[in-house]
Amino acid sequence: MPYIVDKLAWEQKTGLPKLRNGQIWIAGLNQDGAHRITTELGATLLSCYIDPAVLAQVAIANGRKPREFFEAETLPDRPSMKSGDFGEILCWTLVQEWRDRPVIEGYRWRSRSTKNDTVRGPDLIGYVMNETVPSPDDVLTICQVKTRSASVSPTVVRESYDDVVNDYVTRLATSLYFYQIWLRDKGNNAGADKYARFSSPHVAPYRRRLLAFVVHDTAIWQDVFLTELPDHHDQGAEVEVAVVVVCVDELAAWIEDVRQAAVMSVPE
């Protein structure tokens, strides 16, 4: 997995009268930095969609070459799906490298019935567990990601923020349950047990972290979009809330470069 945190230029926004009991970060990735991780991120994109060993088996069983099968049958080609998946997978990589390095078990993009099928539920749910037994210092991390490579939406940050809060307030228990079912179905009982630990906060307390991510083309990003955020979040002192905006130069072109790198990482 590529280590991209040090490729980004980080700036914490502290002068805005918004989200004053949370954090707002802007992270910039220029073309040179993006180019240096394209090949590695392409391999990550491939593995998020399908286990390469499984890809080879399925392709052979269908009389196809693995690279051809991946590009034609696995890699989404609907424009909104292409950019949305890319933003989620970029953040999947970034979150697991950031700060206390939360673990995100599994690859939700593998659970589609067709290559352009929508995967519902929170974009990313991860955890930090420092002990073999439950601890109040354990952290459950919930992320929602919005990606804008061409269209301008002044409310994009607020949409990501509202979505992650809504997931936390109304859908967390169900999402944790389905994460467990999915992991057990894949034979990852240990990972499922980790998520089960967070199902009973009154029995085993833990901390919460809500991350609203936006992956945005640098040229069309405006800091004024941040003013759509509330002055404060009302999730309580035990909940940490952060907004992270990742601005990438020539984002649409980079998405295509990474997708092509994913295709080329599959043996002929």
Backbone as CSV, one residue per row, in Angstrom:
resi,resn,N_x,N_y,N_z,CA_x,CA_y,CA_z,C_x,C_y,C_z
1,MET,0.853,-1.189,0.000,0.000,0.000,0.000,0.891,1.241,0.000
2,PRO,0.676,2.189,-0.913,1.566,3.355,-1.000,1.430,4.271,0.203
3,TYR,2.551,4.792,0.655,2.513,5.727,1.771,2.384,7.134,1.195
4,ILE,1.179,7.706,1.247,0.930,8.966,0.557,0.850,10.167,1.491
5,VAL,0.823,9.938,2.790,0.661,11.065,3.714,1.745,12.106,3.504
6,ASP,2.992,11.649,3.315,4.083,12.607,3.164,4.156,13.207,1.768
7,LYS,3.290,12.780,0.862,3.218,13.398,-0.473,2.262,14.581,-0.485
8,LEU,1.510,14.755,0.599,0.511,15.816,0.679,1.041,17.004,1.469
9,ALA,0.616,18.201,1.067,0.925,19.421,1.821,-0.273,19.722,2.713
10,TRP,-0.100,19.588,4.025,-1.213,19.687,4.972,-1.323,21.088,5.558
11,GLU,-2.540,21.563,5.663,-2.831,22.847,6.314,-4.085,22.699,7.164
12,GLN,-3.962,23.027,8.438,-5.140,23.000,9.301,-5.788,24.374,9.305
13,LYS,-7.081,24.406,8.997,-7.824,25.658,8.980,-8.313,25.970,10.396
14,THR,-7.791,27.036,10.966,-8.169,27.398,12.337,-8.826,28.766,12.426
15,GLY,-8.849,29.528,11.349,-9.396,30.881,11.416,-10.866,30.988,11.076
16,LEU,-11.473,29.895,10.635,-12.882,29.945,10.259,-13.789,29.786,11.474
17,PRO,-14.885,30.529,11.537,-15.836,30.365,12.653,-16.776,29.186,12.415
18,LYS,-16.242,28.095,11.897,-17.027,26.911,11.569,-16.395,25.686,12.225
19,LEU,-17.256,24.777,12.657,-16.816,23.526,13.264,-15.738,23.785,14.322
20,ARG,-16.038,24.714,15.226,-15.032,25.136,16.189,-14.722,24.094,17.254
21,ASN,-15.567,23.080,17.376,-15.239,21.976,18.278,-14.795,20.742,17.483
22,GLY,-14.385,20.965,16.235,-13.847,19.900,15.403,-12.564,20.370,14.734
23,GLN,-12.183,19.705,13.659,-10.986,20.069,12.919,-11.306,20.142,11.434
24,ILE,-10.620,21.048,10.753,-10.739,21.183,9.307,-9.328,21.157,8.722
25,TRP,-9.083,20.230,7.803,-7.781,20.087,7.180,-7.915,20.197,5.660
26,ILE,-6.948,20.872,5.047,-6.819,20.903,3.591,-5.490,20.230,3.257
27,ALA,-5.533,19.246,2.373,-4.318,18.532,1.967,-4.162,18.663,0.460
28,GLY,-3.030,19.150,0.014,-2.800,19.356,-1.406,-1.861,18.310,-1.991
29,LEU,-2.179,17.840,-3.196,-1.330,16.882,-3.895,-1.099,17.410,-5.301
30,ASN,0.160,17.798,-5.601,0.446,18.343,-6.920,0.684,17.220,-7.929
31,GLN,0.874,17.590,-9.175,1.005,16.596,-10.234,2.217,15.698,-10.031
32,ASP,3.322,16.285,-9.571,4.528,15.490,-9.365,4.309,14.454,-8.271
33,GLY,3.700,14.893,-7.159,3.426,13.960,-6.073,2.467,12.862,-6.497
34,ALA,1.459,13.230,-7.283,0.507,12.236,-7.759,1.184,11.234,-8.686
35,HIS,2.022,11.740,-9.580,2.703,10.862,-10.530,3.558,9.826,-9.813
36,ARG,4.198,10.223,-8.722,5.109,9.317,-8.009,4.391,8.141,-7.352
37,ILE,3.089,8.244,-7.137,2.379,7.137,-6.480,1.351,6.478,-7.396
38,THR,1.350,6.852,-8.671,0.336,6.326,-9.585,0.413,4.808,-9.718
39,THR,1.602,4.273,-9.925,1.742,2.833,-10.124,1.312,2.068,-8.887
40,GLU,1.781,2.505,-7.718,1.418,1.823,-6.474,-0.074,1.923,-6.196
41,LEU,-0.649,3.103,-6.434,-2.074,3.272,-6.183,-2.893,2.459,-7.182
42,GLY,-2.370,2.283,-8.385,-3.047,1.433,-9.349,-3.134,-0.004,-8.859
43,ALA,-2.047,-0.512,-8.281,-2.065,-1.872,-7.717,-3.045,-1.963,-6.559
44,THR,-3.139,-0.902,-5.767,-4.100,-0.870,-4.665,-5.524,-0.884,-5.202
45,LEU,-5.765,-0.100,-6.246,-7.096,-0.070,-6.859,-7.507,-1.466,-7.310
46,LEU,-6.598,-2.153,-7.973,-6.876,-3.524,-8.418,-7.260,-4.406,-7.242
47,SER,-6.444,-4.392,-6.169,-6.690,-5.296,-5.041,-7.959,-4.939,-4.288
48,CYS,-8.391,-3.679,-4.350,-9.645,-3.294,-3.700,-10.845,-3.876,-4.452
49,TYR,-10.734,-3.981,-5.772,-11.832,-4.523,-6.563,-11.884,-6.050,-6.527
50,ILE,-10.729,-6.683,-6.547,-10.705,-8.150,-6.609,-9.338,-8.661,-6.189
51,ASP,-9.327,-9.775,-5.480,-8.074,-10.444,-5.142,-7.418,-10.883,-6.454
52,PRO,-6.175,-10.470,-6.717,-5.542,-10.842,-7.993,-5.514,-12.345,-8.244
53,ALA,-5.361,-13.146,-7.186,-5.366,-14.601,-7.369,-6.744,-15.083,-7.810
54,VAL,-7.782,-14.504,-7.236,-9.143,-14.862,-7.634,-9.414,-14.408,-9.062
55,LEU,-8.920,-13.224,-9.413,-9.085,-12.717,-10.778,-8.515,-13.706,-11.787
56,ALA,-7.317,-14.203,-11.525,-6.688,-15.146,-12.447,-7.521,-16.414,-12.588
57,GLN,-8.031,-16.927,-11.475,-8.836,-18.155,-11.508,-10.130,-17.960,-12.290
58,VAL,-10.819,-16.841,-12.007,-12.102,-16.588,-12.661,-11.910,-16.351,-14.155
59,ALA,-10.878,-15.595,-14.506,-10.625,-15.315,-15.919,-10.346,-16.606,-16.685
60,ILE,-9.492,-17.453,-16.124,-9.164,-18.717,-16.794,-10.403,-19.587,-16.934
61,ALA,-11.226,-19.629,-15.882,-12.443,-20.451,-15.920,-13.401,-19.978,-17.006
62,ASN,-13.331,-18.679,-17.355,-14.208,-18.128,-18.387,-13.521,-18.008,-19.747
63,GLY,-12.330,-18.607,-19.846,-11.625,-18.586,-21.112,-11.139,-17.214,-21.518
64,ARG,-10.824,-16.369,-20.547,-10.394,-14.987,-20.823,-9.005,-14.755,-20.231
65,LYS,-8.324,-13.767,-20.728,-7.066,-13.342,-20.125,-7.384,-12.456,-18.914
66,PRO,-6.610,-12.576,-17.822,-6.930,-11.815,-16.600,-7.041,-10.316,-16.823
67,ARG,-6.122,-9.747,-17.589,-6.160,-8.291,-17.806,-7.418,-7.890,-18.560
68,GLU,-7.758,-8.638,-19.592,-8.969,-8.362,-20.369,-10.212,-8.516,-19.499
69,PHE,-10.248,-9.558,-18.682,-11.410,-9.816,-17.835,-11.574,-8.709,-16.791
70,PHE,-10.478,-8.281,-16.186,-10.550,-7.218,-15.189,-11.084,-5.931,-15.794
71,GLU,-10.563,-5.550,-16.941,-10.968,-4.286,-17.561,-12.411,-4.332,-18.044
72,ALA,-12.843,-5.485,-18.562,-14.180,-5.579,-19.153,-15.260,-5.905,-18.146
73,GLU,-14.950,-6.726,-17.129,-15.989,-7.264,-16.263,-15.935,-6.778,-14.819
74,THR,-14.810,-6.232,-14.382,-14.650,-5.863,-12.971,-14.527,-4.360,-12.756
75,LEU,-13.755,-3.689,-13.577,-13.477,-2.264,-13.399,-14.698,-1.442,-13.805
76,PRO,-15.304,-0.679,-12.880,-16.493,0.118,-13.225,-16.194,1.101,-14.350
77,ASP,-17.175,1.338,-15.215,-16.977,2.302,-16.295,-18.020,3.413,-16.300
78,ARG,-18.972,3.385,-15.368,-19.906,4.496,-15.247,-19.144,5.699,-14.670
79,PRO,-19.223,6.892,-15.290,-18.407,8.028,-14.855,-18.506,8.338,-13.366
80,SER,-19.715,8.390,-12.822,-19.856,8.708,-11.402,-19.249,7.628,-10.518
81,MET,-19.331,6.373,-10.962,-18.761,5.263,-10.206,-17.238,5.314,-10.254
82,LYS,-16.687,5.668,-11.401,-15.235,5.744,-11.552,-14.637,6.745,-10.577
83,SER,-15.209,7.950,-10.531,-14.657,8.975,-9.645,-14.987,8.695,-8.189
84,GLY,-16.210,8.217,-7.925,-16.598,7.935,-6.548,-15.753,6.844,-5.926
85,ASP,-15.562,5.738,-6.659,-14.713,4.653,-6.163,-13.294,5.140,-5.935
86,PHE,-12.791,5.914,-6.889,-11.413,6.393,-6.770,-11.228,7.194,-5.483
87,GLY,-12.157,8.126,-5.213,-12.046,8.934,-4.002,-12.091,8.082,-2.745
88,GLU,-12.987,7.088,-2.731,-13.086,6.217,-1.557,-11.816,5.407,-1.357
89,ILE,-11.255,4.872,-2.444,-10.055,4.044,-2.327,-8.849,4.895,-1.962
90,LEU,-8.771,6.118,-2.488,-7.703,7.027,-2.073,-7.787,7.294,-0.575
91,CYS,-9.003,7.555,-0.084,-9.176,7.828,1.343,-8.987,6.564,2.179
92,TRP,-9.378,5.408,1.658,-9.118,4.128,2.323,-7.626,3.968,2.585
93,THR,-6.824,4.349,1.583,-5.373,4.291,1.737,-4.882,5.326,2.733
94,LEU,-5.369,6.553,2.590,-4.892,7.659,3.404,-5.255,7.488,4.877
95,VAL,-6.500,7.096,5.165,-6.946,6.971,6.551,-6.085,5.974,7.313
96,GLN,-5.703,4.882,6.664,-4.932,3.853,7.356,-3.475,4.237,7.568
97,GLU,-3.083,5.375,6.990,-1.729,5.885,7.195,-1.700,7.111,8.105
98,TRP,-2.856,7.612,8.492,-2.968,8.919,9.124,-3.041,8.787,10.639
99,ARG,-2.270,9.575,11.330,-2.318,9.693,12.779,-2.127,8.355,13.473
100,ASP,-3.162,7.813,14.122,-3.005,6.547,14.840,-3.295,5.340,13.969
101,ARG,-3.370,5.525,12.650,-3.421,4.463,11.657,-4.555,3.467,11.899
102,PRO,-5.802,3.913,11.774,-6.930,2.993,11.925,-6.865,1.844,10.910
103,VAL,-7.361,0.699,11.319,-7.457,-0.468,10.447,-8.843,-0.481,9.813
104,ILE,-8.902,-0.682,8.506,-10.183,-0.848,7.809,-10.177,-2.244,7.198
105,GLU,-10.911,-3.146,7.811,-10.933,-4.536,7.350,-11.746,-4.658,6.060
106,GLY,-11.245,-5.494,5.158,-12.043,-5.846,3.992,-12.032,-4.805,2.886
107,TYR,-12.675,-5.170,1.808,-12.726,-4.360,0.599,-14.177,-4.313,0.146
108,ARG,-14.891,-3.272,0.527,-16.322,-3.204,0.267,-16.653,-3.210,-1.224
109,TRP,-15.701,-2.789,-2.067,-15.951,-2.690,-3.504,-16.036,-4.064,-4.161
110,ARG,-15.666,-5.118,-3.437,-15.729,-6.475,-3.984,-17.119,-7.103,-3.842
111,SER,-18.022,-6.419,-3.160,-19.308,-7.041,-2.848,-20.403,-6.682,-3.841
112,ARG,-20.056,-6.153,-5.001,-21.052,-5.769,-5.995,-21.562,-6.979,-6.776
113,SER,-22.814,-6.891,-7.199,-23.371,-7.932,-8.054,-22.984,-7.710,-9.512
114,THR,-22.761,-6.447,-9.896,-22.243,-6.095,-11.214,-21.194,-5.004,-11.021
115,LYS,-20.414,-4.746,-12.053,-19.297,-3.823,-11.882,-19.735,-2.393,-11.603
116,ASN,-20.949,-2.024,-12.016,-21.444,-0.669,-11.776,-22.518,-0.618,-10.701
117,ASP,-22.623,-1.674,-9.910,-23.604,-1.726,-8.832,-23.181,-0.808,-7.691
118,THR,-24.142,-0.127,-7.074,-23.859,0.767,-5.940,-23.708,-0.047,-4.668
119,VAL,-22.658,0.264,-3.897,-22.462,-0.369,-2.592,-22.985,0.591,-1.540
120,ARG,-24.022,0.185,-0.828,-24.668,1.079,0.131,-24.019,0.984,1.515
121,GLY,-24.365,1.982,2.371,-23.818,2.013,3.719,-22.655,2.981,3.817
122,PRO,-22.086,3.139,4.998,-20.941,4.045,5.169,-19.809,3.669,4.231
123,ASP,-19.116,4.666,3.721,-18.028,4.397,2.797,-16.912,3.592,3.467
124,LEU,-16.522,3.997,4.662,-15.411,3.337,5.354,-15.701,3.281,6.851
125,ILE,-15.466,2.127,7.457,-15.536,1.997,8.918,-14.254,1.309,9.368
126,GLY,-13.494,1.986,10.206,-12.239,1.430,10.709,-12.169,1.507,12.213
127,TYR,-11.083,1.030,12.753,-10.942,1.019,14.206,-9.467,1.110,14.597
128,VAL,-9.265,1.582,15.816,-7.956,1.559,16.465,-8.137,0.780,17.759
129,MET,-7.417,-0.310,17.908,-7.475,-1.115,19.128,-6.047,-1.355,19.590
130,ASN,-5.722,-0.804,20.748,-4.366,-0.902,21.265,-4.182,-2.047,22.249
131,GLU,-5.276,-2.686,22.630,-5.209,-3.754,23.624,-5.892,-5.006,23.081
132,THR,-5.573,-6.131,23.679,-6.231,-7.375,23.297,-7.623,-7.482,23.897
133,VAL,-7.914,-6.639,24.885,-9.244,-6.596,25.484,-9.809,-5.202,25.262
134,PRO,-11.143,-5.041,25.260,-11.737,-3.723,25.035,-11.208,-2.666,25.986
135,SER,-10.997,-1.470,25.444,-10.480,-0.344,26.223,-11.266,0.909,25.862
136,PRO,-11.509,1.792,26.820,-12.162,3.063,26.510,-11.369,3.918,25.530
137,ASP,-10.083,3.581,25.332,-9.252,4.318,24.389,-9.358,3.786,22.965
138,ASP,-10.074,2.666,22.769,-10.305,2.185,21.406,-11.106,3.234,20.634
139,VAL,-10.895,3.278,19.336,-11.528,4.301,18.505,-12.238,3.641,17.326
140,LEU,-13.498,3.976,17.144,-14.238,3.581,15.941,-14.249,4.776,14.999
141,THR,-13.803,4.563,13.764,-13.700,5.637,12.782,-14.700,5.408,11.656
142,ILE,-15.530,6.400,11.388,-16.542,6.321,10.335,-16.256,7.428,9.318
143,CYS,-16.208,7.060,8.027,-15.860,8.033,6.990,-16.905,8.056,5.885
144,GLN,-17.151,9.244,5.391,-17.900,9.420,4.155,-17.052,10.260,3.204
145,VAL,-17.095,9.917,1.922,-16.224,10.544,0.937,-17.057,11.085,-0.224
146,LYS,-16.771,12.319,-0.610,-17.346,12.902,-1.819,-16.194,13.268,-2.755
147,THR,-16.363,12.973,-4.042,-15.312,13.240,-5.018,-15.851,14.156,-6.097
148,ARG,-15.097,15.211,-6.400,-15.478,16.152,-7.450,-14.262,16.409,-8.334
149,SER,-14.295,15.811,-9.540,-13.173,15.982,-10.458,-13.460,17.010,-11.547
150,ALA,-14.739,17.366,-11.724,-15.092,18.325,-12.779,-16.198,19.271,-12.339
151,SER,-17.284,18.742,-11.789,-18.426,19.587,-11.432,-18.156,20.367,-10.153
152,VAL,-18.721,21.552,-10.093,-18.581,22.415,-8.906,-19.857,22.325,-8.081
153,SER,-19.706,21.987,-6.817,-20.848,21.892,-5.908,-20.483,22.620,-4.614
154,PRO,-20.975,23.830,-4.414,-20.609,24.595,-3.216,-20.970,23.905,-1.905
155,THR,-21.902,22.951,-1.954,-22.337,22.280,-0.721,-21.648,20.936,-0.514
156,VAL,-20.597,20.623,-1.281,-19.997,19.298,-1.232,-19.464,18.942,0.152
157,VAL,-18.861,19.913,0.845,-18.314,19.625,2.166,-19.442,19.361,3.155
158,ARG,-20.470,20.184,3.098,-21.600,19.987,4.008,-22.285,18.643,3.737
159,GLU,-22.363,18.233,2.472,-22.979,16.950,2.145,-22.199,15.795,2.767
160,SER,-20.879,15.851,2.667,-20.058,14.801,3.265,-20.210,14.789,4.778
161,TYR,-20.209,15.978,5.370,-20.391,16.091,6.827,-21.754,15.538,7.251
162,ASP,-22.815,15.950,6.569,-24.162,15.474,6.924,-24.269,13.962,6.783
163,ASP,-23.657,13.412,5.735,-23.733,11.972,5.503,-23.056,11.184,6.614
164,VAL,-21.873,11.624,7.035,-21.161,10.851,8.058,-21.866,10.964,9.403
165,VAL,-22.433,12.116,9.702,-23.197,12.261,10.946,-24.444,11.387,10.894
166,ASN,-25.129,11.375,9.751,-26.328,10.557,9.617,-26.007,9.072,9.749
167,ASP,-24.898,8.635,9.154,-24.490,7.235,9.283,-24.229,6.871,10.735
168,TYR,-23.594,7.773,11.449,-23.279,7.519,12.853,-24.546,7.469,13.705
169,VAL,-25.458,8.385,13.458,-26.641,8.514,14.304,-27.686,7.448,13.998
170,THR,-27.883,7.120,12.720,-29.034,6.280,12.344,-28.691,4.889,11.825
171,ARG,-27.461,4.683,11.323,-27.197,3.414,10.633,-26.003,2.643,11.166
172,LEU,-25.404,3.103,12.260,-24.156,2.490,12.696,-24.336,1.027,13.089
173,ALA,-25.344,0.733,13.902,-25.536,-0.638,14.371,-25.731,-1.600,13.194
174,THR,-26.561,-1.201,12.229,-26.793,-2.048,11.057,-25.529,-2.209,10.235
175,SER,-24.769,-1.126,10.068,-23.540,-1.188,9.281,-22.511,-2.103,9.938
176,LEU,-22.383,-2.014,11.247,-21.447,-2.896,11.954,-21.852,-4.360,11.775
177,TYR,-23.140,-4.614,11.832,-23.640,-5.977,11.675,-23.290,-6.521,10.285
178,PHE,-23.555,-5.732,9.245,-23.295,-6.218,7.898,-21.804,-6.319,7.607
179,TYR,-20.971,-5.451,8.215,-19.528,-5.611,8.093,-19.113,-6.970,8.643
180,GLN,-19.678,-7.345,9.802,-19.345,-8.635,10.401,-19.776,-9.790,9.506
181,ILE,-20.988,-9.717,8.980,-21.486,-10.776,8.112,-20.594,-10.922,6.885
182,TRP,-20.241,-9.806,6.283,-19.412,-9.833,5.081,-18.045,-10.433,5.382
183,LEU,-17.428,-10.034,6.504,-16.102,-10.538,6.845,-16.139,-12.027,7.179
184,ARG,-17.156,-12.449,7.904,-17.253,-13.885,8.226,-17.483,-14.713,6.960
185,ASP,-18.252,-14.164,6.044,-18.492,-14.864,4.791,-17.195,-15.033,4.000
186,LYS,-16.256,-14.087,4.185,-14.961,-14.161,3.508,-13.940,-14.945,4.320
187,GLY,-14.360,-15.487,5.466,-13.450,-16.270,6.299,-12.613,-15.451,7.253
188,ASN,-12.909,-14.143,7.366,-12.137,-13.264,8.255,-12.877,-13.113,9.581
189,ASN,-12.886,-14.189,10.381,-13.590,-14.147,11.663,-12.912,-13.217,12.660
190,ALA,-11.594,-13.139,12.606,-10.875,-12.259,13.533,-11.254,-10.799,13.280
191,GLY,-11.336,-10.408,12.009,-11.738,-9.045,11.687,-13.166,-8.775,12.098
192,ALA,-14.053,-9.742,11.890,-15.453,-9.584,12.292,-15.559,-9.408,13.795
193,ASP,-14.759,-10.148,14.557,-14.783,-10.033,16.017,-14.369,-8.634,16.472
194,LYS,-13.460,-8.016,15.738,-13.030,-6.658,16.090,-14.205,-5.679,15.950
195,TYR,-14.955,-5.793,14.859,-16.111,-4.918,14.682,-17.209,-5.224,15.691
196,ALA,-17.355,-6.490,16.059,-18.366,-6.862,17.054,-18.090,-6.185,18.386
197,ARG,-16.819,-5.933,18.671,-16.453,-5.262,19.918,-17.114,-3.897,20.049
198,PHE,-17.398,-3.249,18.912,-17.955,-1.898,18.927,-19.491,-1.882,18.892
199,SER,-20.101,-3.051,18.969,-21.560,-3.126,18.883,-22.281,-2.823,20.185
200,SER,-21.561,-2.797,21.313,-22.189,-2.589,22.623,-21.456,-1.500,23.394
201,PRO,-21.614,-0.244,22.978,-20.856,0.837,23.621,-21.189,1.039,25.091
202,HIS,-22.382,0.631,25.533,-22.729,0.803,26.942,-22.058,-0.256,27.816
203,VAL,-21.750,-1.392,27.198,-21.042,-2.455,27.922,-19.534,-2.223,27.873
204,ALA,-19.035,-1.861,26.699,-17.603,-1.636,26.499,-17.425,-0.283,25.816
205,PRO,-17.281,0.802,26.571,-17.188,2.155,25.993,-15.965,2.302,25.080
206,TYR,-16.087,3.196,24.128,-14.978,3.504,23.229,-15.178,4.912,22.694
207,ARG,-14.162,5.436,22.019,-14.225,6.758,21.414,-14.728,6.648,19.977
208,ARG,-15.269,7.753,19.473,-15.757,7.798,18.096,-15.031,8.903,17.328
209,ARG,-14.797,8.620,16.064,-14.190,9.622,15.174,-14.979,9.645,13.874
210,LEU,-15.534,10.788,13.524,-16.273,10.957,12.278,-15.416,11.778,11.320
211,LEU,-15.172,11.234,10.133,-14.344,11.905,9.140,-15.159,12.178,7.884
212,ALA,-15.312,13.444,7.552,-15.960,13.850,6.306,-14.862,14.192,5.315
213,PHE,-14.692,13.348,4.303,-13.643,13.535,3.303,-14.225,14.115,2.028
214,VAL,-13.451,14.998,1.413,-13.766,15.494,0.072,-12.493,15.393,-0.755
215,VAL,-12.566,14.700,-1.882,-11.463,14.652,-2.842,-11.868,15.543,-4.009
216,HIS,-11.071,16.570,-4.284,-11.525,17.649,-5.178,-10.408,18.083,-6.104
217,ASP,-10.772,18.435,-7.323,-9.799,19.024,-8.234,-9.378,20.394,-7.706
218,THR,-8.075,20.626,-7.675,-7.557,21.870,-7.105,-8.105,23.099,-7.804
219,ALA,-8.216,23.027,-9.128,-8.585,24.212,-9.911,-9.991,24.700,-9.613
220,ILE,-10.880,23.829,-9.163,-12.269,24.243,-8.939,-12.636,24.245,-7.457
221,TRP,-11.647,24.023,-6.584,-11.909,24.100,-5.153,-11.936,25.561,-4.697
222,GLN,-12.838,25.879,-3.770,-12.883,27.205,-3.157,-13.054,27.042,-1.646
223,ASP,-12.250,27.763,-0.884,-12.359,27.680,0.576,-13.730,28.120,1.077
224,VAL,-14.433,28.909,0.280,-15.758,29.365,0.702,-16.715,28.188,0.888
225,PHE,-16.412,27.046,0.251,-17.257,25.864,0.433,-17.307,25.444,1.903
226,LEU,-16.256,25.755,2.653,-16.194,25.377,4.070,-17.197,26.138,4.916
227,THR,-17.657,27.291,4.424,-18.584,28.095,5.218,-19.971,27.470,5.298
228,GLU,-20.218,26.406,4.527,-21.480,25.671,4.629,-21.533,24.798,5.882
229,LEU,-20.396,24.575,6.514,-20.362,23.743,7.715,-21.046,24.442,8.884
230,PRO,-21.549,23.683,9.854,-22.136,24.314,11.041,-21.062,24.960,11.909
231,ASP,-21.481,25.858,12.778,-20.520,26.500,13.682,-19.894,25.482,14.630
232,HIS,-20.697,24.539,15.094,-20.243,23.474,15.992,-20.948,22.178,15.594
233,HIS,-20.334,21.050,15.913,-21.073,19.795,15.785,-21.726,19.506,17.135
234,ASP,-22.815,18.766,17.117,-23.572,18.529,18.348,-23.593,17.046,18.707
235,GLN,-22.471,16.341,18.431,-22.410,14.910,18.691,-21.849,14.566,20.068
236,GLY,-21.491,15.571,20.852,-20.995,15.321,22.196,-19.485,15.357,22.265
237,ALA,-18.979,15.571,23.473,-17.537,15.731,23.663,-16.766,14.446,23.391
238,GLU,-17.449,13.284,23.482,-16.751,12.015,23.272,-16.569,11.679,21.791
239,VAL,-17.128,12.516,20.910,-17.046,12.263,19.467,-16.113,13.302,18.837
240,GLU,-15.100,12.815,18.158,-14.173,13.677,17.417,-14.669,13.795,15.980
241,VAL,-14.757,15.020,15.474,-15.230,15.254,14.101,-14.151,16.011,13.337
242,ALA,-13.830,15.532,12.160,-12.855,16.223,11.319,-13.328,16.232,9.876
243,VAL,-13.094,17.343,9.214,-13.326,17.485,7.777,-11.960,17.517,7.103
244,VAL,-11.773,16.673,6.101,-10.497,16.608,5.387,-10.770,16.795,3.898
245,VAL,-10.196,17.830,3.319,-10.337,18.098,1.886,-8.993,17.809,1.222
246,VAL,-8.991,16.875,0.279,-7.782,16.535,-0.461,-7.911,17.146,-1.853
247,CYS,-7.109,18.168,-2.119,-7.141,18.850,-3.408,-6.022,18.308,-4.295
248,VAL,-6.396,17.789,-5.469,-5.450,17.138,-6.367,-5.409,17.894,-7.693
249,ASP,-4.209,18.217,-8.160,-4.066,18.856,-9.469,-4.488,17.896,-10.578
250,GLU,-5.277,18.386,-11.538,-5.709,17.589,-12.693,-6.278,16.244,-12.233
251,LEU,-7.263,16.301,-11.345,-7.788,15.089,-10.716,-8.372,14.108,-11.734
252,ALA,-9.171,14.583,-12.675,-9.800,13.678,-13.638,-8.756,12.901,-14.432
253,ALA,-7.707,13.589,-14.863,-6.644,12.920,-15.620,-5.920,11.906,-14.747
254,TRP,-5.722,12.250,-13.471,-5.023,11.322,-12.575,-5.854,10.070,-12.317
255,ILE,-7.160,10.241,-12.192,-8.029,9.077,-12.005,-7.848,8.102,-13.170
256,GLU,-7.828,8.626,-14.387,-7.644,7.751,-15.548,-6.260,7.114,-15.540
257,ASP,-5.236,7.854,-15.122,-3.880,7.296,-15.061,-3.807,6.142,-14.056
258,VAL,-4.431,6.325,-12.905,-4.395,5.281,-11.881,-5.180,4.056,-12.348
259,ARG,-6.322,4.273,-12.978,-7.101,3.144,-13.498,-6.295,2.370,-14.548
260,GLN,-5.601,3.088,-15.415,-4.780,2.407,-16.411,-3.637,1.653,-15.743
261,ALA,-3.060,2.236,-14.679,-1.997,1.544,-13.939,-2.548,0.273,-13.289
262,ALA,-3.804,0.309,-12.853,-4.433,-0.889,-12.280,-4.548,-1.980,-13.344
263,VAL,-4.991,-1.587,-14.535,-5.108,-2.561,-15.626,-3.752,-3.151,-15.971
264,MET,-2.731,-2.301,-16.073,-1.406,-2.769,-16.468,-0.734,-3.603,-15.396
265,SER,-1.221,-3.518,-14.150,-0.631,-4.325,-13.083,-1.118,-5.773,-13.119
266,VAL,-2.115,-6.042,-13.964,-2.623,-7.420,-14.113,-1.797,-8.122,-15.182
267,PRO,-1.247,-9.313,-14.899,-0.493,-10.029,-15.929,-1.363,-10.338,-17.133
268,GLU,-0.729,-10.366,-18.300,-1.454,-10.703,-19.544,-2.052,-12.112,-19.471
